[in-house]
Amino acid sequence: MLGFHDITLRYPKSTRPALEHVSLSLERGELVVLLGANGSGKSTLARLANAMLLPSSGQVLVDGLEMCRENLTLIRRKVAVVAQDPDVQIVSSSVLDELAFGPENLGLPREEILRRCKAAAAALGLEGMEERDPNTLSGGERQRLVIASALAMEPDYFVFDEPCSMLDAQGCAEVRAAIERLHAAGHGILHITHDLEDCLAADRVMLLDQGHVVFEGSPDDLLDKNLDLLDGLGFLLPPMLDLRHELLEHGVELPVRDAGHRALAAAVLRWREREGEGVARS
């Protein structure tokens, strides 16, 4: 388990803590979405996940290991952090070299490095691109390369810090699909975002505001029972979720997890058929 226990972190000269008494847990095989507006403390939490920052008080544990100098190498092999901008995370001139960079630094045998590179490329849909310069890839492909490079280290947990914020719609779809595949493969996923649509794939959702956790629960609880809270923090429902609420008001039940394009289209057809039957009876 990746656990944040009563974490407080205050930056020097700051008037308030970036995080204050925050507790969060992530099990292997679980996908947790952490929502928050700019300045809520999301990125600070991401940096705490593999000891890029250390808390002012409280404790971060990774499978029982405390964040300390003696454990840093093992913890950073267990927890991979993927940030917003893929271009500042890529260091090599070919896709294969980028995939191999981490395993090479672990001193692994060549055969093991190649096995990991091949498996990571296959998992992230990069097969056939191994000789390409990363600069020739699309934004979504470069972010998938960053994720594949992290996967080649064989971590147990991934922390994604707004991985779609610099991508177009196609790139976002590619990265979301990659996150779902990692989740299905049994990795623990902490997806930090400001996009409510990312809640659709989550097992659990947490909402951070000014360094405090103000909600923890299921996506349905957040998006059905806490819209006033979201509205007060400046969140707008994406079109799909807005349409879902319109359907709910007309008596068409549709769980949050089913609020994809096809499910919404089917729900609209059911509603129209029901309305048509009502008109015919009258």
Buried (B, 14 or more C-beta within 10 A) or exposed (E): BBBBBEBBBBEEEEEEBBBBBBBBBBEEBBBBBBBBBEEBBBBBBBBBBBBEBEBBEBEBBBBEBEBEEEBEEEBBBBBBBBBBBBEEBBEBEBBBBBBBBBBBEBEBEEEEBBBBBBBBBEBBBBEEBBEBEBEEBEBBBBBBBBBBBBBBBBBBBBBBBBBBEBBEEEBBEBBBBBBBBBBEEEBBBBBBBBBBBBBBBBBBBBBBBBBBBBBBEBBEBBBBEBBEBBEEBEBEBBEBBEBBBEBEEEEBEBBBBBBEEEBBEBBBEBBEEEEEEEEEEE
